[in-house]
């Protein structure tokens, strides 16, 4: 298998067993042969009926359901770009992405369509509705139907602009589009190295390369394994490793649209799961379940944790619980950014050092520099720079920021300025210290303080505001929002509830503040901007 091809060609370049189950979704099974047929049919529809081809982009705004995987590879076969968006993004956020990237089509789930309907009504775009129960077992479908009736979910009015996903795969045909590794394949939306929301442009080669390099570094094979897939596609790790790498190397995916620890244990037991990836909070909730103490873990051989820092205490706790249930493996943890397709360094079973985020994976080099870009010696702290085969092409329509974060050395090698502070020891292990960039990770999801502030500052009552990272008594990360109200208003419970209501209506749930603190003033920089570094040091007293 070579990375110098499209992801569609990469996926099917290995002689996979057509009868082997590629995807399991609520006890309904889809073979690799059937999976490929559905991809090909959808690609034909998109290319023939919607003129989707090279250079075009299509939004996939879906949770972990089979439709998302089918759509992703169908777009790739057309030579189009998969514009992957968080399925719970606010209407405000979705509208901004559509205006910014001008997609031809958008895939939405039936559950969330009503939320976005008003935003989409004035836009010339085809909406393809994917039913959450579409590829599930009959029992699950009945449960979904009952829930929809009970909650009185509005019926969807289909038209030539609002289509059923199943209607797009009725005709069979082939798409003759030649694409390769250098072609743009994906847009991912993340914090950028500055912490500001950016659209990251990624090639076929970048995702193919990280799929090969990560699994080679893990020193494991996953042919005929069964993976519990809960990390979503909008997450670089979920897309490149959970979906692309695992499927391409013959692993069966058990897709789950939403994580629930109790349900997860039942699924792991029923499906014989051997491979898992997740964020720290997922593992923490999983081992805390009583049912975990009855789970046989002896078949586990690859457990990966990413998306957030894994504390030493939680790692020890999870490893001990898993080993007590018969497994000989321990969690692989690492470090990465969306700009390098989420994986740059890992601690493996054989190559591990406490406190570090591991060594660079194959195809990645790392170094530490000071503010003058002078390379630092062993053990000295500075900014982490990465050179990777999976390095992004840049930020969408933002050459200025791209040039600021990607530098080329005297040998022509491209390096990413990560905005992260760390050091590298004598054995090559990377130690992450803190984020230079302004970005908060809540339950493994990137939260952009600037987006919260943009929404709240539009309120007539608010003079200025600043969102920073906070922690609960249980040491969980939450958003703290400091506000200063205008002279004509007073801060009270009514205003606080209004602020939270505005946040809930316009932001992803992880970005809704856990606490709002009113202040008479906030520290500002010399140019009059709120000094968020000083705000982080302020107390919570109102």
Secondary structure, DSSP 8 states (H G I E B T S, - for coil): --SSS-HHHHHHHS---TTSEEEEETTEEEEHHHHHHHHHHHHHHHHHHS---TT-EEEEE--SSHHHHHHHHHHHHHT-EEEE--TT--HHHHHHHHHHH--SEEEEEHHHHHHHHHHHTTS--EEEEE-TTTTS-HHHHHHHHHHHHHTT-------SSEEEGGGGGSS---------TTSEEEEEEE-TTTSS-EEEEEEHHHHHHHHHHHHHHHT---TT-EEEE-S-TTSHHIIIIIIIIHHHTT-EEEE-SS--HHHHHHHHHHHT--EEEE-HHHHHHHHHSGGGGG---TT--EEEE-SS---HHHHHHHHHHHHHTT-----EEEE--GGGTT-SEEE-SSS--TTS-BEE-TTEEEEEE-TT--B--TT--EEEEEEETT---EETT-HHHHHHHEEE-TTS-EEEEEEEEEEE-TTS-EEEEEESS--EEETTEEE-HHHHHHHHHTSTTEEEEEEEEEE-TT--EEEEEEEEE-TT----HHHHHHHHHHHHHHS-GGGS-SEEEE-S---B-TTS-B-HHHHTTS----
